[in-house]
Amino acid sequence: MGSSGKQEAFRLGFLTALEIPEKGYVGGLLVTNQQGRPLEFQCTLPVKPNSTQEILYGPTLAGFILGELIGVALFEKAGVKPHLVLTDCEPILELREHIAAPVAFVAPDAGRPAPAALPAPDSVLALDANGGLPQLKVAPAANGQPGQLDEAGGSVPSSAPAEQPQGVEVRLGRQIIRLHRAHVEDGGTVQAGARHVPGDADLSEPFERVRSALYEALRIGAAK
């Protein structure tokens, strides 16, 4: 991303998740200033739905796990709250129903390769965005909702369940982002903050950093 405007005038949160075969989902949230410089990073242990949840939630399960459990836990854990949460995983749009900040979907660039899978680690750690040694900052499932925590390392999750929120589209940086259909009023907030974000900002790139940080955390956990 480029550089423009006052430091931290408009904070962005980049939230994505990885699906770990037979283990569930692990999520990561990177909060940056409008220049794309990291302010904070948080990640979770994998959350695995049980068989009853899979049956009862049906096609809404991904939104429940990724948005309501993982997304809410990461947002609440963050000490530096983003003004706008961006995600490249559509079910995470469900997060908007549980927080006050706008949440928007950024379609992944077709040319960007998916990260390779890693072997299962013994634990998952949250990395210090300032480059220090990893600290154990695991965000639990939100509000005591059911979910099993396991450890492993894996691959990119499927994009969406059968039904996804559709909403207004707003240009931010080089991308067109889509807001939650039930919160069209978020468009004004995003447009007001967009003036702080450089016009050439690549909003897809930070998700690569989140995934790389998750893989690094998994690798470090596996080495312990």
N, C-alpha and C positions, 0 to 999 in steps of 0.2 A: 504494500500500500504506500501511497505517497505521503507528503507532509503539507499541512496547512492548518491555520487557525490556532487558537489558544490550547495549551496543554490540557488534555482531559475535558475539553469543552463538551464532547459528546462521546460517551463511553459505549462501546459495542461489545456484546457477548456472543461468542461463537460456540455453539453447543451442538455436539454430534455424538453418535454412539456407534459401537461396534457390536456385532452379534458373534458370540463365541459358541461354536457348535457344542450342543449338549450341556452348556453352562449358563446361557442367558445373554444378557446385554450389559455392557460397561459403557458409561458415559463420561464425557469430559467437557468442561466449560472454560474457555479462555476469554478473559475480559481484557480489552485493549482500549487505548485512547483512539481518537479519530485518525491518528497516523498509523495505527496498526501495531503500536508498541505495547508489549504485554504489561499488564498491571497485576493480574492474579490468574492462577490456574487451579482448578479443582477437578477431581475425578472420583468415581465410585468403584466399589467392588461390583462384580457382575451380579445382576438381579435375575433370578430364574423363576418364571411363573410355574406354579404347580399345575397338575392335570385338571383340577377343578376349575382354576382360573381360566385355563385354556378353553374349557368347554363353555363356561358361563359368559366369558367376555367375547368369545367368537372373533369377528373381524375388528372389534374395538380394542382387542388386547394390546396391540402395538402402541396405540395412543395412551392407554392406561400405564403400561410399563415405562415407555420412553418419555411421555409428557408428564403424567401425574406423579409417578414415582421418582424416576431418575432426574427429570427436568426440574421438578420442584425442589428436590433435595439439593441439587447443585446450586440453584438460584438462592435458596435460603442460606446455604453454607457460605456463599461468597461474601467476603467482607467489603469488597468494592462492587457495588451493584451497577450493572449496565443500564443505560437508558433504552437500549434496544437489543433484544436477543435475536440472533440470526441462526438458522439451522439449515443444513442440507439434507435433513431426514424429515420427511413430511409429517409422520405421526407426532413429532415433537411440537407441532403447532398446537396440540392439545394443551400444552403448558400455559397458553394465554388465558385459558379458562380458570387458572389458579393463581396467577400473579397479576400485578397492576401494570407491569411494563409491556410494551408491544412485543410481539413475537412474529417473525417473518421467515418465509421459506426462500432460500437461494438455491436454484437448480444447479447441481454439480456440473462442471464443465465436462463435456463428452470426451475431451482429449486427455483428461487427467487419469492416470492409471490407479487402480485400486491397490492399497497397500497389501503386502504379503502377510500371511498368517504367521504367528509366533507359537512356539511350544507353550504349554500350560505352565504358569509360574506358581509359586507357593503363596504369593500375596500380591496385591496391587497397591501401589503407593501414589500419592499426589506429589507432583513435582513443583518445586519452588520456581515461580516465573522469573525471579531475579538470578537464577543460575546456580543457586546453592544446592546443598545436598537435599535429596528428597526427604520430605517429612510425611508422617502418617496422617493424612487429612482425608479420611474416607467419609464420604457423605452417605448416611444410612437412608433407607427407604423413608419417604416423607410421611409424617403424621401416623406412624405406626401401621401403615397399610401393609397387607400381606405381601410377601415376596421373599424368596430364598436367596441368600448371599453365598456365592461360591467363588472360587478363584480359577482363572484360566486365561488364555489369550487367543484372539481369533480373527474374524473377518468383518467386512462392511455389512450392515443389516440390509434387509430388503427395504425398498423405498416406502411402501405404504400399505395399509389395509385396504379393503374394498372401497370404503367411502372416506374421502378426505375433505377438510374444510377448503372452500374456494373463496377467495376474497379479492379486494382491490389490489392493483399492482402499482408500485411506486419505483421510480428510478433512484438508485443509490450507488454512487461510484460508477463502475462499468456494468453493473448488473441491474436487472429488473427484479425486485423482490415482491413476494406476494404475502399480504397480510391475512390474518384469520377472518373468515367471512362474517363472523358474529361481532367483529370489532372494527368496522370500517372507519370509526373515528380515530383510529391509530394513524391513519394516513396523514393527518395534520401534524401530529407529533413527529413522525418520521420526516416529513418534508421540512419542518422547522430545523431538525437536527442535521438534515442532509447538507446544509450549507457549510457545515464544519468538516464534512468528509470530502477529500479530493475527488474530482471528477474522474480521475484515472485509477481510483482505488479498486483493487481486485479483491472482491469479497469472498471468492472461492479459496484463495490461498491460505488464509488462517485456519481453515478446516484441516488442511494438510498438516499444519503444525500441531493441532489438537490430536489428530490420529497418531502422528509421530511421537508425541509426548506420552500418549497412552501405551503405545508399543514399547517405548523406552521404560516406562514404569513397570510394564509386564516383564520385560527382560531383566530389569534389576531385581524384581521380586522373584523371578525364577532362579537367579544366581545366588540368592540368599539361602 
